[in-house]
């Protein structure tokens, strides 16, 4: 494994500020709680369910250190401030309904240098947590890089800032699950890891009711 390169000074400063800022605002406005297992030592892949545009912020703050999010390129070009923020946090861009070979290579390079990559396997916001149908990207990355896949359950963001894109009152909870380890690199192994992730997210949601 190669040594992880230091981020740009602006990126380092952004991560230094992000965790305390998001935790303070989250606790004040939405009673944000982060609980569950401790994160392993990097490298690893974080895989979280997806309700809301708030999810990257609260998932990122739950780990609180530098990580690279895989993000749809559709988010760029709408708001200049958002574009700047996404660039500062070094997101890895993918196009919808395409084979993201370049993005996967970039993510693997980051994992290979000892970094952390965050993915939302459902691919888009799904509203209320129901039947989980993950895409295989997060499991594929973990299996290919031979690193743990860490399930993270997000609850409440669908009520606070859901698909209507309007802010509401509510409570946000983030639960870090136990690390899942790949059993191989083949298609069957990736499918198995993806199913284990979905089962763990479902079990965490049941236990938290």
Order of alpha helices (4+ residues) and beta strands (2+ residues): alpha-beta-beta-alpha-beta-alpha-beta-alpha-beta-alpha-beta-alpha-beta-alpha
